[in-house]
Amino acid sequence: MNSGVRKYVEGLEEYMIDTAALYGVRALGRFKSRTGVWVEDRKLGAIGVRISSGSIMSHGLAFNIDPHLNLLSHVVPCGISDKEVTSLREESQAKLPEEDDIA
C-alpha cells in the first residue's frame, strides 16, 4: 500500500478512534497488524478501500455504533473468524444519541 493510501486509511481509523473517545471508549487502530478500529481484541470499526493504478477508486467504513450484535454473529468481519465484533453502545457507559437524533 503506498504511503498516500496508508495515510488515508490511518486517517479514517483516527476519525473512528476520536469519535469513540468522545464516549469514553479507548479504541486503537490496528490490532496485530489488522486494519480497523479495536477495543482490546474486539472489532469496533472496519475500513475498505479499492485501489487501481495506485489511486483510491472506492472506499468505505463501518463504525458499529448500535447494531444488533446478535445479527453480526453470523458475519466474519474482514475474514477474521477468531475475534468478536463490538459496538460503541456495548463498550460505552455514556448515553449515546438515539438514531432519530442523528439522522
Secondary structure, DSSP 8 states (H G I E B T S, - for coil): --HHHHHHHHHHHHHHHHHHHHTT---EEEETTEEEEEETTEEEEEEEEEEETTEEEEEEEEE-SS--HHHHTT--GGG-TTSEE--HHHH--S----HHHH-
